[in-house]
Amino acid sequence: MRPASLALVLWGALIAVLLIVEVAEITHLFTIPIVSAISDPLALVFALVFTTILALVGAIFIGIYVSHRILTPGGFTPFEEEMLRMRQEVRDLKASVDALPTTRGPADPPASPGRKP
């Protein structure tokens, strides 16, 4: 399996797990009474540390993504390159048409088949 597809599978699994956790929170599967949270300070500290670590990891990943997008040099897409080539061709054609002589003498009418000159 290619590394890119492996990364996509891992990110997809992570998103699926986070969606399951979100649905569990919305349905109050994780509801803890406030008295229980206050009466057990160790659990409260553990929850705060766990949330802080998750927030830091998320911020690091966002920072890596943003810095990668900023520092990666961006070039033209193949479509844009083709459009630039076509633009140059149109310029060349326009220049060659402009170089044609613009003053011409009167055109001779075509000879008709029944008439002799």
N, C-alpha and C positions, 0 to 999 in steps of 0.2 A: 504494500500500500504506500502510495506517495506521501511525503510529509504534509503536503498541502491538504490532501483529502483527510489525512489523520487529524490535522488541526481542525478541519471543519466538523468532523465527527465529534471530537472532544468539546468544541464550543457548542455544538448542537445539544449534546448530552447535558452540559452545564446549564444551558438555557431551559431545557426540559425540567431539570431538577428545580431550578429557580421558579418556574411556573407552577410546579407542584407545591412548593413551599408557599407561594403566594395564594394559591387556591385554598390551601390548608389554613392560612391566616385569615382569609376572608370568611371562611366557614367556621371560624372560631375553634378550630381543632387544637390550637396551641394556647388557648385562653388560660391564663394563670390568675387566680384571684390576687388582688393588690395586697391583701393582708399576708399572703404567703410570700410575696416578693419582698415585702418589708421585713417580715419576721426572719427571713433567711438571708442575711447580708452576704454570705459567701456566694449564693446563687446570683444575687444581684451584681456583685463584682464580676463574677464569671461571665454573665450576660453582657455587661458593659465592655469587658476586655474582648470578648468574642466579636461583638459588633464593631468595636474600634479596629480590630485586626482586619475584618472583612472590608471595612471602609478604606483602610490604608492600601490593601491589596487592589481594590477597585480603582483607587486614585492612581496607583502606580501604573496599572494597565492603561488607564485613560491617558496618563502622561506619556507613556511609551508610544501609544497610538498617535497622539497629537504631534509629538516631536518627530516621529517617523514621517508623518504627512508633511510637516513643515520642511524638514531637511532633505527629503527625497526630491531630486531634480525632476521637474516635469517637462516632458517633451510633447511634440505634436502627436496626435493619434494618426494612424494610417489614412483615415478619411481626410483629416486636415492637411496632411502632406500631399495627397492627391489633389485637393482643391488648390493648394499653392502651386503645384505643377501646372494645373489647368489655367490658372491665372497668368502664369508666365507665358504659356502658349498663346493665350488670347492677346497679351501685350505684344508678342512677336508678330502675330497675325495683323494686329492693328498697325504696327510700325511698317510692315510690308505693304499694307493697303495704302497707308499714307505716303509711302515712297513712290507709288504708281503716279505716272504723269496725270495731272488733273485737267490740263487743257488739251482738248482734242479738236480736230477739225470736224467739219460737218460730215456726217456719215453718208456714204454713198448708198442710195436705195438699192435694194436687191434687183437684179435684172429679172424681168418677167419672161417667161418662156416663149411667148409669141412675138416679142419685140426684138428688133436687132438694134444694136447701138450705133 
